[in-house]
Amino acid sequence: MRVTALALLALMIVTAVSGIAKKPDFQPVTGFELDRYLGTWYEIARFPHRFEKELVNVTANYSLRDDGKIAVLNTGFKDGKLKTAEGKAKFAGSPDIGHLKVSFFLFFYGDYIIIEMDKENYSWAMVVSNSYDYFWILSRTPELDKEITDGLIEKAESLGFDIDKIYFVPQD
């Protein structure tokens, strides 16, 4: 009985402390135009995650679905074999704000927040979630100018991201 009470007390403390921890307040880009964002993006850099482990030549393709949502098709190669993940996205709020909700499994959605992008040409973007766990730099071409990449990494560091975790994705 005493062990159960201690375990319950520990659980309550952990829950209370985790509730206090503030999530980052990333500001999505404004003036977002979905039609210009649709199409293929190359993954230039990312934080490593098991769902992308060892993937190279990674791309994400966005297109409109008949129901008004966005079709998401991620592709990459592992050991020379093509791997794909199909999902869907929808706006988290107003369609002129670069904040989407993306799902690759049933009705479970995660944040896709575009916090920096080339608003003139839609040639690059920096995407995060609502935590410091997910980070991507995307480009319309397999390579992105070093000055742009370095600037985006500086911005990420200023926002509190651990830039030592960044993995640069080989694009052949």
C-alpha positions in Angstrom: 0.0 0.0 0.0 2.8 2.4 0.9 4.6 1.7 -2.5 1.4 2.4 -4.3 0.9 5.7 -2.5 4.5 6.7 -3.2 4.1 5.8 -6.9 0.9 7.9 -7.1 2.6 10.8 -5.4 5.6 10.6 -7.8 3.2 10.4 -10.8 1.3 13.5 -9.5 4.6 15.5 -9.1 5.8 14.5 -12.6 2.5 15.5 -14.1 2.5 18.8 -12.3 6.1 19.6 -13.3 5.5 18.6 -17.0 2.4 20.9 -17.0 4.6 23.8 -15.9 7.1 23.3 -18.6 6.3 25.8 -21.3 6.1 24.7 -24.9 7.8 27.0 -27.4 5.6 29.6 -29.1 6.8 29.3 -32.7 5.2 31.9 -34.9 4.2 30.6 -38.3 4.7 32.8 -41.4 1.9 35.0 -42.5 0.7 35.8 -46.0 1.0 32.0 -46.8 -0.2 30.9 -50.2 -0.9 27.2 -50.3 -1.0 27.0 -54.2 2.6 28.2 -54.2 3.7 25.8 -51.5 2.3 22.7 -53.3 4.7 20.5 -55.2 7.9 18.8 -54.4 10.3 19.8 -51.7 13.8 18.3 -51.0 14.8 17.7 -47.4 18.1 19.5 -46.9 18.4 19.0 -43.1 16.5 17.5 -40.3 16.6 16.2 -36.8 17.0 12.4 -36.8 14.0 10.3 -36.0 13.3 6.6 -36.3 10.7 7.1 -39.0 13.4 8.7 -41.3 16.4 6.6 -40.0 19.0 6.1 -42.7 16.8 7.7 -45.4 18.5 9.7 -48.1 17.3 11.5 -51.2 14.2 12.5 -49.2 11.4 14.5 -50.7 8.0 15.6 -49.7 5.3 16.2 -52.2 2.1 18.2 -51.4 -1.0 18.3 -53.6 -4.6 19.1 -53.2 -7.1 16.4 -52.5 -10.7 16.4 -53.7 -11.9 17.0 -50.1 -9.9 20.2 -49.8 -7.2 18.7 -47.6 -3.6 18.3 -48.7 -2.1 15.0 -49.8 1.3 14.4 -48.4 3.7 11.9 -50.1 7.1 11.6 -48.5 9.7 9.5 -50.2 13.3 8.5 -49.5 15.7 5.7 -50.1 17.2 3.2 -47.5 19.7 0.7 -48.7 18.8 1.5 -52.3 15.1 0.7 -51.8 12.3 3.3 -52.1 10.4 4.0 -48.9 7.2 6.0 -48.9 4.8 7.5 -46.4 1.4 8.8 -47.4 -0.5 11.3 -45.2 -2.8 14.2 -45.2 -2.7 17.8 -43.9 -5.1 20.5 -43.1 -4.8 24.1 -41.9 -4.6 24.5 -38.2 -6.4 27.9 -38.5 -6.5 30.5 -41.2 -5.3 29.4 -44.7 -3.0 32.5 -44.9 -1.0 31.3 -41.9 1.8 28.7 -42.5 0.5 26.3 -39.7 -0.8 22.9 -40.8 -1.8 19.8 -39.0 -0.3 16.6 -40.6 -1.4 13.0 -40.2 0.2 9.8 -41.3 -2.0 7.6 -39.2 -5.8 7.7 -38.9 -6.9 10.9 -37.1 -3.7 11.6 -35.2 -2.4 15.0 -36.3 0.9 16.8 -35.5 1.9 20.4 -35.9 3.7 21.5 -39.1 4.7 25.1 -38.5 6.5 27.0 -41.3 8.5 29.5 -39.3 10.8 30.8 -42.0 10.4 30.8 -45.8 11.3 32.5 -49.0 8.1 34.4 -49.5 9.1 35.8 -52.8 9.9 32.6 -54.7 8.8 29.8 -52.3 12.2 28.2 -52.9 13.1 27.2 -49.3 11.3 26.8 -45.9 12.1 25.9 -42.3 9.5 23.7 -40.6 9.1 22.7 -37.0 6.5 21.2 -34.7 5.2 22.7 -31.4 8.3 21.3 -29.6 12.0 21.3 -30.0 11.9 17.6 -31.2 11.2 18.2 -34.9 13.0 20.4 -37.4 13.4 20.4 -41.2 15.0 22.7 -43.8 13.3 22.2 -47.2 14.2 23.4 -50.6 12.7 23.2 -54.1 16.1 22.0 -55.3 18.4 19.2 -54.0 20.9 21.8 -52.8 20.4 25.0 -50.9 22.8 27.9 -50.9 25.2 27.7 -47.9 24.4 31.3 -46.8 20.7 30.5 -46.6 21.3 27.2 -44.8 23.6 28.9 -42.3 21.1 31.7 -41.7 18.3 29.2 -41.1 20.5 27.3 -38.6 21.4 30.5 -36.8 17.7 31.3 -36.6 17.0 27.8 -35.2 19.7 28.2 -32.6 18.3 31.6 -31.6 14.9 29.9 -31.1 16.4 27.3 -28.7 17.0 24.3 -31.0 20.0 22.1 -30.4 21.7 22.6 -33.7 24.2 19.9 -32.9 21.4 17.4 -33.7 21.0 18.6 -37.3 21.5 15.9 -39.9 22.2 17.0 -43.4 20.4 14.8 -45.9 22.4 13.4 -48.8 20.6 14.3 -52.1 22.1 12.7 -55.1 
